[in-house]
Amino acid sequence: MKKFLVLLAALGAFSGLVQAQEKVQVLSTQELVNVCKFPSSPESRSFCLGYTTAIYDTYLATRHPQRAKPYICVKQPAPSRDEVIAEFVKFGQSNQQTADKPAAGVFLGFLAARFPCARK
């Protein structure tokens, strides 16, 4: 029984090592632009809206107001999500140097440029 448990532990450790060495693929800006560019199917439109909304929601949820000044300030009334996504697609197409960068970071940078906070 002890040999069996040692074997299971060794297999678990080896499996964890293999998983730790795997490269996690992240969505590139070009991939997000491609999905959002032609929301011809309900699936692609839903993915685009869900992904971009999740990026912004994560920014809102993780920014500590006393320790980190906001850098994205959306004035009300806010433009529609479709308008913002269309602007992001244009941004992504005209800034090809961001094509292979992670989409989440580029989208946050786009939002910061599009919706800057007032300087005090």
Rosetta blueprint (number, residue, H / E / L):
1 M L
2 K H
3 K H
4 F H
5 L H
6 V H
7 L H
8 L H
9 A H
10 A H
11 L H
12 G H
13 A H
14 F H
15 S H
16 G H
17 L H
18 V H
19 Q H
20 A H
21 Q H
22 E L
23 K L
24 V L
25 Q L
26 V L
27 L L
28 S E
29 T H
30 Q H
31 E H
32 L H
33 V H
34 N H
35 V H
36 C H
37 K H
38 F L
39 P L
40 S L
41 S L
42 P H
43 E H
44 S H
45 R H
46 S H
47 F H
48 C H
49 L H
50 G H
51 Y H
52 T H
53 T H
54 A H
55 I H
56 Y H
57 D H
58 T H
59 Y H
60 L H
61 A H
62 T H
63 R L
64 H L
65 P L
66 Q L
67 R L
68 A L
69 K L
70 P L
71 Y L
72 I L
73 C L
74 V L
75 K L
76 Q L
77 P L
78 A L
79 P L
80 S L
81 R H
82 D H
83 E H
84 V H
85 I H
86 A H
87 E H
88 F H
89 V H
90 K H
91 F H
92 G H
93 Q H
94 S H
95 N L
96 Q H
97 Q H
98 T H
99 A L
100 D L
101 K L
102 P E
103 A H
104 A H
105 G H
106 V H
107 F H
108 L H
109 G H
110 F H
111 L H
112 A H
113 A H
114 R H
115 F L
116 P L
117 C L
118 A L
119 R L
120 K L
